[in-house]
């Protein structure tokens, strides 16, 4: 998720001050990924440095307003019209844990996967029970979109973990175990392996 582009998109609607941007972001994303003030102001500083926003006037309460620049308008327009990689490239802690469990000797990988699967099933169920009816007048379309995305991601994790467990059981518990490589890499670089 690009905080940078999200803030630019909101500023494209009109000048805002930092806390106003945070509130608008939360309102438009159903507060699914809350931002703190530090993230907002750090991002605004970078956007200003990059010529995508500029500072405007202060109101009577002392709030400093930020305005999008023409370059910023172009940037946000291009962002909305550019396909994003649907899968986050950020580290996935569950995938990392499962990969380590299946590759390290002495770890009951099946038990690790079952624990994660159970937690994922509970997360998906909790999301469904917390999800409001999209026909309810109190829920916005934006909030419904976020709830749907989070539920789909939870369902995908449940299905992925079930697949991994099936593959592990079919291949045998020790199929993916890798011994510790005792050959030290030269000058800090991993050696090439076929």
N, C-alpha and C positions, 0 to 999 in steps of 0.2 A: 504494500500500500504506500502510495506516495503522499506524504503529508504536504510536501511542496506543492504538488499539483492540486490537491484538495483545497488548500488555502488560496491558491491562485483562482480556482474556480469560484470560490465564494467571493473573493475580492472583485471578480469580474462583474458581480451584481451591484457593487457599490463600495465605497470606502468603509472600513471597519477598524476598530481598535482590537488589541490582542484578545482580551477576555470575550469580546463580542464574537470574534472568529472562533474561539474555543466553543462557545455556546452554540453557534450556528453549525459547526462541524458535528457536535454531539447530537443536535436536533436532527440533522440530515442523515446520520448514520445510526440512529436509534441507540446512541451511546454505547455501541458495540465495542469500540476501541477508543476509550477515553484518552484525551491528550492532556498533558499538564501544561502549565503556563510556560515552563522552561522550553518545552518542545516548540510551542507556538513562537516565542520570541527568538529562539535560535534560528528557526526556519525563516522567520521574517527578516532577520539580519542577513541571512544568506541570500534570500530573494532580492533584498535591496542591493547587496554587494554585486549580484549578478545582473542588476538593471531590470529586474522583472517587476519590482514594486518600488514605490517611493513614499517617503513620509509626507503626510499632508498637514492639516491643521490640528490643533488641540481644541477640545470642547471646554465648556465651563468647568467641568469636573477634572480637567487635566488629562483626559484620555487622548493619546496620540493616535491619529487615524492613519492607516496605510491605504494607498491607492495602487491599483494595478497600472503598469506602464503599457504602452502599445506592444512592446516586445513580450511582456507578460501575457497579454491577450492572445498573441500569436501562439505562444508556448502552450497555454491551456487549450486553445482550439485544436492544436496538433495532438495534444494528449488525448482529448476526447475522440479523436478520429484515428488513433493508432491502436491496433490490437495489443493487448497486454498478454504476457505469459500467464495463463490461468493458474498455474501452480507456483506458489511462493518459493523462491530460491533460498529463502532464509533457512537456517538449520532447523530441522524437524527433530525435536528431542525424542519422540516416540520411535521414529524410524531409526535414529542413531542407537537407542537402547536396544531395539530388536536386532539390529545388525551386529552389535557387540555380543548380545546373548547367543546368537546362532554361531558366531565365529570363535568364541572363547571356550576353552575346555573347562569343564567343571561347573558350567552354568546350566541350569535346567531351563533351556530356551523355551520349551513348550509351556512351562509354568509362567515364565515372564510374559509370553504372548497371551496366555489365558487371562492373566491379571489385567493387561492392557486392554484386551478385548472386552472384558467385563466392565472396565471403567468407561470405555468408549460407548458401550451399549447404554450405560446409565446416563452418560452425557447426552446422547441422542434423545433418550426418553425425557430427560429434564428439559431439553430444548423444546421438545414437542409440547410438554405440559405448560411451559412458560409462554409458548407462542400464543399470541392473541388471534382472534378471528379477524381475517383481513376484511371482512364485511362490516366489522364494528367501526363505527364512525370515529372512534378515538385513536385508531391506529392509522398511521400514514402509509402511503405506498412505499416510501423509502424504508420505513421500519419493517414492513412486510418483506421487502427484498432482502434486507440484512438477515432476518430470521430464516428465510428460505435458504440463503447461502450457507449459514451456519449449520442448519439441519442437514443439508446435502453433504457438507464436509464431514459432519459427524457420521452420517450413514456410509460415506466412502471409507472412512477410517475403520468402521466396523467390518465392512466387506473386505478391505485390504488385510486386516489382521486375521480374519477367517481364512483367507487364501494363503497367507504365510504359514499359518498353523497346519493347513492341509499339505502344503508343500514339504514342510519339515517332517510331518508324520510319514509321508510317502517316501521321502529320501532317507529317513533314519536320523535319529537325534544327533549323531556325530558327523553327518554329511558335510556341513559347512564349517566345521571347526578348523581353524588355521593355527599351526604352531607359531610360537614367537620366533620372529626372524632375528637370529643372534648375530648376523653379520651387520656390523655398524655401517651406516651410510657414510660415504666419503664427503667431507666438507659440509656436513649438515643436509645434504640432498639425498632423497631416497634413491636407492639403486634401481635401475630398470629391470623389471621382471617380465618374462614372456607371458 
